[in-house]
Amino acid sequence: MMEKNLLNALPYIIDEEIIVLDKDVNKEGLVLEEEAGEYSSAASSQHESEYLILHDEHGNSDMETFLEKIIASRSIDLKHCSVLDQFPDGVEFKTIISFGIHVPGSDIQSYQVSEGSGAEEILMADKLSLISKDVSLKKKLWSCLKELKF
């Protein structure tokens, strides 16, 4: 257990990119697509994960790093998330976090944890690029992330 806590703390201590591979990592694990510059997983393509993260700033390494830190702050690994740039039709997720992308069938206000679109929890937030530059938006996001039942 302590080893996992130490691994979660590494991004806050070391600025260089760290890739930790568990013994269990296989084709279903996290894959870096070099050409697209975005993270995906088998769960993303099959939509079998519990968590959906929506954002449209793929390819921007600063925003992808920022997203990784946001998700890691709640001790969730991106390999357990579907990270997409649009909402998939006919698929349900336990938790949806959307950064600047509308979730169809929901009329949810930003920075409030709500229910809808087949999900137990939905959090709508501004685009990652806006949040990264605004301390008050970061505080709002963190407050909402603490409400999620991850």
Secondary structure, DSSP 8 states (H G I E B T S, - for coil): -HHHHHHHHHHHH--S------TT--TTS-EEETTTTEEE-HHHHHT-SSEEEEES-TT-HHHHHHHHHHHHTTT--GGGEEEESS--TT---SEEEEES---TT----TT-EEEETTEEEEEEE--HHHHHH-HHHHHHHHHHHHHS--
